[in-house]
Amino acid sequence: MDLLVDIGNSRVKWGYNDIRLEPGVPVIHQDSDFEARLFSTWRALPKSPRRMAISCVASNAVLDQVKTIALDLWPSMSIIQAHSVAEAYGVRNAYEFPEKLGVDRWLCLIAARHYWSEPVCIVDCGTAITIDVMDRNGCHLGGLICPGLTLMKHSLSNGTANLQLSAQSGLPVLARNTSDAIDNGALYAVIGMIKSLIADLNKPVKDLAVNNLPILQRDRLLDRQVSETGKAVVKSTRKYSRRPVNRVTEPSKKLIVPGRYLSRNPKLVLTGGDAGDIAPHLDNVSCVVPDLVLKGLSLILAE
């Protein structure tokens, strides 16, 4: 049996893989009794795990706490910590410095590549909301990050006076009191961002403001294309180049842009703790997978 652990900004999500993935009850690592609760929960597992795979975007202190608890319970267990890399498991990382991509986002991409062959837009609805887009060839196109629903509301509370906050997720309607207005405004911000991105992904590249992108990203979006005959395409460098030279783009199945679109009609996949609250307000959600990071960890252990 393998133990899978996703240490997020607020909670430790975990599960064990014994024939199939069995998710456990998340534990908030900011609580004072965190260590005691996690220890007692894991001690009740039906079997002793042989390996533990970890994804961590929290502090090293929390990571060390989790490792210590695991080794206290199972001293002979091996621990594998996941890290983001440039390319692996059929996924090509879009970041200029691949290791800077959050490992939870990287694992979601790995899982999505394994389960779906079409383009995907992954929205992880946690403390922070992250969005990552990958084309049908496994090329990560990049992503977005914004505060999650709770963090948005707390930022208002911390920056203003006399605002009443609630734990509700809100509704996409106009509110008639301040507490609901905050809840609904945060929800509108998130669903508006997702809808706007999906709309942009369905626009031809020539309609997007690509001139504002960094040179490296523009090169990926505009130059790396293959002709209909499958032969190498020779294109002169565009206006952003400092001098006119010819670029030769070799045929490859790892193109950043298939045709003239960034990622047309991507499969919209939601994960994370707030996914169930956000998904009903989006018309084109393909599926909600709460444990997508854990699925990515299980794929790493399967290699």
Disulfide bonds with the S-S distance in Angstrom:
none
